[in-house]
Amino acid sequence: MPSRRPAQHDPHRTDRRGETAMTHERRGKSDEWYTPRYVFDALGCTFDMDVAHPRDHSHTSVPARRFLYERGLETDWSGLVWMNPPFGNGDRAKLLWMERFFEHGDGVALTPDRTSAGWFQKCWGRADAMLFVAPKIKFVAPDGSLGEQPGNGTVLWASGPRGVAALMNAHRNGLGQIARPYREEAA
């Protein structure tokens, strides 16, 4: 019986924004998948900025006042941010985006639900709250069609009081379950 070898990946691949990412994850046909409107309806807020938005708005529904189309990690962020960075760009890229998100301290981020991944573990203690989305989100393709049931779940992360309030709204609206990291009280 032949042995199965893992798929080969270019460790220096860049994402659509030209940022280098290390990866071991399988990529789909496209990195362009948009969050469906019902997620934003459940959150019940308007964002000041989407920090990783595609240029084509025809099938996106992010309720934001300002959109960053490229160089989102290097551009100044302001106000309540929405962050849905490219999923298929590896752990290093996810950690870079999440570190920037927590440094900003005011927003909601959407990432894959990878509780055992190193980047997820590093981010867990920095979050003010998380919402594990159920059922799994069927994302919108660039042509407007709805994707099939994804293999992985997603989690929404909150940073700051407005982010927590949005996740609480989403929980009350049936989008998923809230979790918060346990923090030891200082003696």
Accessible surface in RSA format (square Angstrom, percent):
REM  Atomic radii and reference values for relative SASA: ProtOr
REM  Chains: A
REM  Algorithm: Lee & Richards
REM  Probe-radius: 1.40
REM  Slices: 20
REM RES _ NUM      All-atoms   Total-Side   Main-Chain    Non-polar    All polar
REM                ABS   REL    ABS   REL    ABS   REL    ABS   REL    ABS   REL
RES MET A   1   230.54 119.4 148.87  98.5  81.66 194.4 119.80 101.9 110.73 146.7
RES PRO A   2   122.44  89.2 102.75  93.7  19.69  71.6 114.26  94.3   8.18  50.8
RES SER A   3    98.98  83.6  68.33  91.2  30.65  70.6  53.31 113.5  45.68  64.0
RES ARG A   4   230.44  96.8 198.00 100.9  32.44  77.2  81.97 112.0 148.48  90.0
RES ARG A   5   187.72  78.8 158.95  81.0  28.77  68.5  59.13  80.8 128.60  77.9
RES PRO A   6   112.27  81.8  96.09  87.6  16.18  58.8 108.31  89.4   3.96  24.6
RES ALA A   7    62.63  57.6  35.17  54.3  27.46  62.5  45.83  64.5  16.80  44.5
RES GLN A   8   144.39  80.7 116.25  85.0  28.14  67.0  57.64 122.7  86.75  65.8
RES HIS A   9    53.86  29.4  28.18  19.6  25.69  65.7  24.62  25.4  29.25  34.0
RES ASP A  10    82.27  57.6  70.26  69.9  12.01  28.4  33.14  78.0  49.13  49.0
RES PRO A  11    59.51  43.4  58.98  53.8   0.53   1.9  59.51  49.1   0.00   0.0
RES HIS A  12   124.89  68.3 114.84  79.8  10.04  25.7  79.45  81.9  45.43  52.9
RES ARG A  13    40.87  17.2  36.71  18.7   4.17   9.9  33.54  45.8   7.34   4.4
RES THR A  14    71.75  51.0  55.42  56.2  16.33  38.9  27.37  36.8  44.38  67.1
RES ASP A  15     9.86   6.9   1.85   1.8   8.01  18.9   2.13   5.0   7.73   7.7
RES ARG A  16    94.55  39.7  47.73  24.3  46.82 111.5  50.11  68.5  44.44  26.9
RES ARG A  17    17.83   7.5   1.45   0.7  16.37  39.0   5.56   7.6  12.27   7.4
RES GLY A  18    54.52  67.2   0.00   N/A  54.52  67.2  28.15  77.3  26.37  59.1
RES GLU A  19    29.18  16.8  24.70  18.7   4.48  10.7  28.16  54.5   1.02   0.8
RES THR A  20    63.07  44.9  54.02  54.8   9.05  21.6  28.64  38.5  34.44  52.1
RES ALA A  21     1.01   0.9   1.01   1.6   0.00   0.0   1.01   1.4   0.00   0.0
RES MET A  22    86.16  44.6  85.37  56.5   0.79   1.9  78.33  66.6   7.84  10.4
RES THR A  23    21.24  15.1   0.00   0.0  21.24  50.6   3.98   5.4  17.25  26.1
RES HIS A  24   130.86  71.5 112.48  78.2  18.38  47.0  75.03  77.3  55.83  65.0
RES GLU A  25    19.50  11.2  14.49  11.0   5.01  11.9  17.90  34.6   1.61   1.3
RES ARG A  26   204.35  85.8 178.63  91.1  25.72  61.2  58.17  79.5 146.19  88.6
RES ARG A  27    85.04  35.7  57.19  29.2  27.85  66.3  24.63  33.7  60.41  36.6
RES GLY A  28    60.75  74.9   0.00   N/A  60.75  74.9  35.63  97.8  25.12  56.3
RES LYS A  29   213.86 104.3 170.01 104.3  43.85 104.4 122.12 109.9  91.74  97.7
RES SER A  30    41.11  34.7  27.74  37.0  13.37  30.8  30.52  65.0  10.59  14.8
RES ASP A  31    33.18  23.2  14.58  14.5  18.60  44.0  10.72  25.2  22.46  22.4
RES GLU A  32    39.22  22.5  39.07  29.6   0.14   0.3  31.24  60.4   7.97   6.5
RES TRP A  33   101.34  40.7  87.57  42.4  13.77  32.3  79.56  42.4  21.78  35.3
RES TYR A  34    17.10   8.0  14.85   8.4   2.25   5.9  11.12   8.4   5.99   7.4
RES THR A  35     5.62   4.0   1.08   1.1   4.53  10.8   0.59   0.8   5.03   7.6
RES PRO A  36     9.28   6.8   7.94   7.2   1.34   4.9   9.28   7.7   0.00   0.0
RES ARG A  37   146.34  61.4 142.84  72.8   3.50   8.3  47.31  64.7  99.03  60.0
RES TYR A  38   103.13  48.2  97.88  55.7   5.25  13.7  90.17  67.8  12.97  16.0
RES VAL A  39     0.00   0.0   0.00   0.0   0.00   0.0   0.00   0.0   0.00   0.0
RES PHE A  40     7.79   3.9   3.74   2.3   4.06  10.6   4.35   2.6   3.44   9.8
RES ASP A  41    94.43  66.1  74.35  74.0  20.08  47.5  33.08  77.9  61.35  61.2
RES ALA A  42     9.77   9.0   6.35   9.8   3.43   7.8   9.28  13.1   0.49   1.3
RES LEU A  43     0.23   0.1   0.23   0.2   0.00   0.0   0.23   0.2   0.00   0.0
RES GLY A  44    53.02  65.4   0.00   N/A  53.02  65.4  26.71  73.3  26.31  58.9
RES CYS A  45    34.15  25.8  17.88  19.9  16.27  38.2  27.80  70.4   6.35   6.8
RES THR A  46    67.64  48.1  53.20  53.9  14.43  34.4  21.98  29.5  45.66  69.0
RES PHE A  47     0.23   0.1   0.23   0.1   0.00   0.0   0.23   0.1   0.00   0.0
RES ASP A  48    37.65  26.4  33.70  33.5   3.95   9.3  12.56  29.5  25.09  25.0
RES MET A  49     0.66   0.3   0.66   0.4   0.00   0.0   0.66   0.6   0.00   0.0
RES ASP A  50     3.58   2.5   3.58   3.6   0.00   0.0   0.00   0.0   3.58   3.6
RES VAL A  51     0.51   0.3   0.00   0.0   0.51   1.2   0.00   0.0   0.51   1.4
RES ALA A  52     4.98   4.6   0.00   0.0   4.98  11.3   0.20   0.3   4.78  12.7
RES HIS A  53     2.28   1.2   1.71   1.2   0.58   1.5   1.12   1.2   1.16   1.4
RES PRO A  54    19.12  13.9  14.46  13.2   4.66  16.9  19.12  15.8   0.00   0.0
RES ARG A  55   157.09  66.0 136.30  69.5  20.78  49.5  68.16  93.2  88.92  53.9
RES ASP A  56    76.93  53.9  68.41  68.1   8.52  20.2  36.34  85.5  40.59  40.5
RES HIS A  57    73.16  40.0  60.16  41.8  13.01  33.3  45.33  46.7  27.83  32.4
RES SER A  58    77.94  65.9  41.25  55.1  36.69  84.5  46.83  99.7  31.11  43.6
RES HIS A  59    73.43  40.1  58.94  41.0  14.49  37.1  40.86  42.1  32.57  37.9
RES THR A  60    23.79  16.9   5.12   5.2  18.67  44.5   2.68   3.6  21.11  31.9
RES SER A  61    21.95  18.5  10.17  13.6  11.78  27.1  11.62  24.7  10.33  14.5
RES VAL A  62    20.32  13.4   8.95   8.1  11.37  27.4   8.95   7.8  11.37  30.8
RES PRO A  63    41.50  30.2  29.75  27.1  11.75  42.7  41.50  34.3   0.00   0.0
RES ALA A  64    17.66  16.2   0.00   0.0  17.66  40.2   0.56   0.8  17.10  45.3
RES ARG A  65   166.57  69.9 129.15  65.8  37.43  89.1  64.83  88.6 101.74  61.7
RES ARG A  66   114.73  48.2 111.17  56.7   3.56   8.5  48.75  66.6  65.98  40.0
RES PHE A  67    46.63  23.3  32.85  20.3  13.78  35.8  32.85  19.9  13.78  39.4
RES LEU A  68    13.95   7.8  12.30   8.8   1.65   4.2  13.71   9.6   0.24   0.6
RES TYR A  69    69.31  32.4  55.25  31.4  14.06  36.6  36.00  27.1  33.31  41.1
RES GLU A  70    89.10  51.2  81.82  61.9   7.29  17.4  18.44  35.7  70.66  57.7
RES ARG A  71   136.41  57.3 136.10  69.4   0.30   0.7  39.73  54.3  96.68  58.6
RES GLY A  72     0.42   0.5   0.00   N/A   0.42   0.5   0.42   1.2   0.00   0.0
RES LEU A  73    37.01  20.6  24.72  17.7  12.29  30.9  24.72  17.4  12.29  33.1
RES GLU A  74   106.68  61.2  70.95  53.7  35.73  85.1  51.70 100.0  54.98  44.9
RES THR A  75    40.52  28.8  33.67  34.1   6.86  16.3  28.15  37.8  12.38  18.7
RES ASP A  76   119.97  84.0 115.14 114.6   4.83  11.4  33.84  79.6  86.13  85.9
RES TRP A  77    20.31   8.1   0.39   0.2  19.92  46.8   0.44   0.2  19.87  32.2
RES SER A  78    62.12  52.5  58.51  78.1   3.62   8.3  45.01  95.8  17.11  24.0
RES GLY A  79    28.52  35.2   0.00   N/A  28.52  35.2  18.15  49.8  10.37  23.2
RES LEU A  80     7.75   4.3   7.75   5.5   0.00   0.0   7.75   5.4   0.00   0.0
RES VAL A  81     0.00   0.0   0.00   0.0   0.00   0.0   0.00   0.0   0.00   0.0
RES TRP A  82     2.97   1.2   2.97   1.4   0.00   0.0   0.03   0.0   2.94   4.8
RES MET A  83     0.00   0.0   0.00   0.0   0.00   0.0   0.00   0.0   0.00   0.0
RES ASN A  84    23.81  16.4  17.66  17.1   6.15  14.8   5.25  12.6  18.56  17.9
RES PRO A  85     4.35   3.2   3.35   3.1   1.00   3.6   3.35   2.8   1.00   6.2
RES PRO A  86     9.93   7.2   1.26   1.1   8.68  31.5   6.21   5.1   3.73  23.2
RES PHE A  87    62.49  31.3  57.71  35.7   4.78  12.4  58.19  35.3   4.30  12.3
RES GLY A  88    10.05  12.4   0.00   N/A  10.05  12.4   9.42  25.9   0.63   1.4
RES ASN A  89     1.63   1.1   1.55   1.5   0.08   0.2   0.85   2.0   0.78   0.8
RES GLY A  90     0.00   0.0   0.00   N/A   0.00   0.0   0.00   0.0   0.00   0.0
RES ASP A  91    46.42  32.5  44.60  44.4   1.82   4.3  22.46  52.9  23.96  23.9
RES ARG A  92   121.00  50.8 112.69  57.4   8.31  19.8  45.35  62.0  75.65  45.8
RES ALA A  93     8.96   8.2   8.60  13.3   0.36   0.8   8.96  12.6   0.00   0.0
RES LYS A  94     4.02   2.0   2.56   1.6   1.46   3.5   3.85   3.5   0.17   0.2
RES LEU A  95    31.99  17.8  31.99  22.9   0.00   0.0  31.99  22.5   0.00   0.0
RES LEU A  96    70.43  39.2  66.92  47.9   3.51   8.8  66.98  47.0   3.45   9.3
RES TRP A  97     3.98   1.6   3.98   1.9   0.00   0.0   2.00   1.1   1.99   3.2
RES MET A  98     0.23   0.1   0.23   0.2   0.00   0.0   0.23   0.2   0.00   0.0
RES GLU A  99    62.56  35.9  62.41  47.2   0.15   0.4  12.40  24.0  50.17  41.0
RES ARG A 100    49.47  20.8  48.00  24.5   1.48   3.5  19.28  26.4  30.19  18.3
RES PHE A 101     0.13   0.1   0.11   0.1   0.01   0.0   0.11   0.1   0.01   0.0
RES PHE A 102    18.14   9.1   3.87   2.4  14.27  37.1   3.87   2.3  14.27  40.8
RES GLU A 103   125.49  72.0  90.76  68.7  34.73  82.7  39.09  75.6  86.40  70.5
RES HIS A 104    51.54  28.2  22.12  15.4  29.42  75.3  20.90  21.5  30.64  35.6
RES GLY A 105    29.04  35.8   0.00   N/A  29.04  35.8  15.28  41.9  13.77  30.8
RES ASP A 106    29.98  21.0  29.94  29.8   0.04   0.1  16.41  38.6  13.57  13.5
RES GLY A 107     0.00   0.0   0.00   N/A   0.00   0.0   0.00   0.0   0.00   0.0
RES VAL A 108     0.00   0.0   0.00   0.0   0.00   0.0   0.00   0.0   0.00   0.0
RES ALA A 109     0.00   0.0   0.00   0.0   0.00   0.0   0.00   0.0   0.00   0.0
RES LEU A 110     0.00   0.0   0.00   0.0   0.00   0.0   0.00   0.0   0.00   0.0
RES THR A 111     1.02   0.7   0.94   0.9   0.08   0.2   1.02   1.4   0.00   0.0
RES PRO A 112     2.34   1.7   2.34   2.1   0.00   0.0   2.34   1.9   0.00   0.0
RES ASP A 113    48.96  34.3  34.21  34.0  14.75  34.9   2.08   4.9  46.89  46.8
RES ARG A 114    61.68  25.9  56.76  28.9   4.92  11.7  31.98  43.7  29.70  18.0
RES THR A 115    66.80  47.5  63.57  64.4   3.24   7.7  33.39  44.8  33.42  50.5
RES SER A 116   109.45  92.5  79.73 106.4  29.72  68.5  49.72 105.9  59.73  83.7
RES ALA A 117    19.52  17.9   9.63  14.9   9.89  22.5  19.45  27.4   0.06   0.2
RES GLY A 118    43.28  53.4   0.00   N/A  43.28  53.4  34.37  94.3   8.91  20.0
RES TRP A 119     6.01   2.4   2.09   1.0   3.92   9.2   1.91   1.0   4.11   6.7
RES PHE A 120     2.46   1.2   2.46   1.5   0.00   0.0   2.46   1.5   0.00   0.0
RES GLN A 121   109.57  61.3  94.66  69.2  14.91  35.5  33.03  70.3  76.54  58.1
RES LYS A 122   136.46  66.6 115.99  71.2  20.46  48.7  78.00  70.2  58.46  62.3
RES CYS A 123     2.34   1.8   1.97   2.2   0.37   0.9   0.37   0.9   1.97   2.1
RES TRP A 124    78.50  31.5  78.50  38.0   0.00   0.0  64.97  34.6  13.53  22.0
RES GLY A 125    41.42  51.1   0.00   N/A  41.42  51.1  28.54  78.3  12.88  28.8
RES ARG A 126   108.77  45.7  90.43  46.1  18.34  43.7  45.96  62.8  62.82  38.1
RES ALA A 127     0.00   0.0   0.00   0.0   0.00   0.0   0.00   0.0   0.00   0.0
RES ASP A 128    51.50  36.1  47.41  47.2   4.09   9.7  10.14  23.9  41.36  41.2
RES ALA A 129     0.09   0.1   0.09   0.1   0.00   0.0   0.09   0.1   0.00   0.0
RES MET A 130     0.00   0.0   0.00   0.0   0.00   0.0   0.00   0.0   0.00   0.0
RES LEU A 131     0.00   0.0   0.00   0.0   0.00   0.0   0.00   0.0   0.00   0.0
RES PHE A 132    48.76  24.4  47.15  29.2   1.60   4.2  47.15  28.6   1.60   4.6
RES VAL A 133    11.70   7.7   0.32   0.3  11.38  27.4   0.32   0.3  11.38  30.9
RES ALA A 134    57.55  52.9  51.06  78.8   6.50  14.8  51.68  72.8   5.87  15.6
RES PRO A 135   110.38  80.4 101.75  92.8   8.63  31.4 109.18  90.1   1.20   7.5
RES LYS A 136    76.44  37.3  69.46  42.6   6.98  16.6  38.34  34.5  38.10  40.6
RES ILE A 137     0.54   0.3   0.00   0.0   0.54   1.3   0.00   0.0   0.54   1.5
RES LYS A 138    83.50  40.7  82.70  50.7   0.80   1.9  26.47  23.8  57.03  60.7
RES PHE A 139    23.61  11.8  21.10  13.1   2.51   6.5  21.10  12.8   2.51   7.2
RES VAL A 140    22.91  15.1  22.91  20.7   0.00   0.0  22.91  19.9   0.00   0.0
RES ALA A 141    11.06  10.2  11.06  17.1   0.00   0.0  11.06  15.6   0.00   0.0
RES PRO A 142    54.94  40.0  47.67  43.5   7.27  26.4  47.93  39.6   7.01  43.6
RES ASP A 143   107.94  75.6  77.87  77.5  30.08  71.1  47.05 110.7  60.89  60.7
RES GLY A 144    32.59  40.2   0.00   N/A  32.59  40.2   6.50  17.8  26.09  58.4
RES SER A 145    58.59  49.5  48.02  64.1  10.57  24.4  45.86  97.7  12.73  17.8
RES LEU A 146   111.67  62.2  84.08  60.2  27.59  69.4  84.33  59.2  27.34  73.6
RES GLY A 147    12.84  15.8   0.00   N/A  12.84  15.8   9.41  25.8   3.44   7.7
RES GLU A 148   159.50  91.6 140.48 106.3  19.02  45.3  59.68 115.4  99.82  81.5
RES GLN A 149    99.64  55.7  76.28  55.8  23.36  55.6  49.14 104.6  50.50  38.3
RES PRO A 150    35.29  25.7  23.65  21.6  11.64  42.3  32.86  27.1   2.43  15.1
RES GLY A 151    70.22  86.6   0.00   N/A  70.22  86.6  39.38 108.1  30.84  69.1
RES ASN A 152    76.88  53.0  70.83  68.5   6.05  14.6  10.83  26.1  66.05  63.8
RES GLY A 153    14.18  17.5   0.00   N/A  14.18  17.5   7.58  20.8   6.61  14.8
RES THR A 154     2.91   2.1   2.02   2.0   0.90   2.1   2.02   2.7   0.90   1.4
RES VAL A 155     0.00   0.0   0.00   0.0   0.00   0.0   0.00   0.0   0.00   0.0
RES LEU A 156     0.00   0.0   0.00   0.0   0.00   0.0   0.00   0.0   0.00   0.0
RES TRP A 157     0.00   0.0   0.00   0.0   0.00   0.0   0.00   0.0   0.00   0.0
RES ALA A 158     0.00   0.0   0.00   0.0   0.00   0.0   0.00   0.0   0.00   0.0
RES SER A 159     6.65   5.6   6.65   8.9   0.00   0.0   0.00   0.0   6.65   9.3
RES GLY A 160     9.16  11.3   0.00   N/A   9.16  11.3   8.49  23.3   0.68   1.5
RES PRO A 161   117.53  85.7 106.18  96.8  11.35  41.3 112.31  92.7   5.21  32.4
RES ARG A 162   117.75  49.4 112.71  57.5   5.05  12.0  60.81  83.1  56.94  34.5
RES GLY A 163     0.00   0.0   0.00   N/A   0.00   0.0   0.00   0.0   0.00   0.0
RES VAL A 164    23.69  15.6  23.69  21.4   0.00   0.0  23.69  20.6   0.00   0.0
RES ALA A 165    52.57  48.3  47.25  72.9   5.33  12.1  51.90  73.1   0.67   1.8
RES ALA A 166     2.05   1.9   0.42   0.6   1.63   3.7   1.39   2.0   0.65   1.7
RES LEU A 167     0.00   0.0   0.00   0.0   0.00   0.0   0.00   0.0   0.00   0.0
RES MET A 168    61.49  31.8  61.49  40.7   0.00   0.0  60.53  51.5   0.96   1.3
RES ASN A 169    43.92  30.3  42.93  41.5   0.99   2.4   5.38  13.0  38.54  37.2
RES ALA A 170     0.00   0.0   0.00   0.0   0.00   0.0   0.00   0.0   0.00   0.0
RES HIS A 171    62.68  34.3  55.45  38.5   7.23  18.5  25.06  25.8  37.61  43.8
RES ARG A 172   161.68  67.9 125.01  63.7  36.67  87.3  72.27  98.8  89.41  54.2
RES ASN A 173    97.05  66.9  62.83  60.7  34.22  82.4  17.49  42.1  79.57  76.9
RES GLY A 174    59.64  73.5   0.00   N/A  59.64  73.5  35.19  96.6  24.44  54.7
RES LEU A 175    11.10   6.2   8.41   6.0   2.68   6.7  11.10   7.8   0.00   0.0
RES GLY A 176     7.05   8.7   0.00   N/A   7.05   8.7   4.84  13.3   2.22   5.0
RES GLN A 177   119.90  67.0 119.79  87.5   0.10   0.2  50.64 107.8  69.26  52.5
RES ILE A 178    46.18  26.3  20.31  15.1  25.87  62.3  20.31  14.6  25.87  70.2
RES ALA A 179    27.52  25.3  20.33  31.4   7.19  16.3  27.52  38.8   0.00   0.0
RES ARG A 180   136.68  57.4 112.47  57.3  24.21  57.6  43.93  60.0  92.75  56.2
RES PRO A 181    10.86   7.9   1.21   1.1   9.65  35.1   1.22   1.0   9.63  59.9
RES TYR A 182   178.44  83.3 148.42  84.4  30.01  78.1 121.64  91.4  56.80  70.0
RES ARG A 183   116.68  49.0 102.43  52.2  14.25  33.9  67.24  91.9  49.45  30.0
RES GLU A 184   141.79  81.4 116.80  88.4  24.98  59.5  54.94 106.3  86.84  70.9
RES GLU A 185   159.62  91.6 137.59 104.1  22.03  52.5  64.36 124.5  95.26  77.8
RES ALA A 186   104.61  96.2  65.84 101.6  38.77  88.2  76.85 108.2  27.75  73.5
RES ALA A 187   153.08 140.8  72.22 111.4  80.86 183.9 109.03 153.5  44.05 116.7
END  Absolute sums over single chains surface
CHAIN  1 A    10162.3       7813.1       2349.2       5423.7       4738.6
END  Absolute sums over all chains
TOTAL         10162.3       7813.1       2349.2       5423.7       4738.6
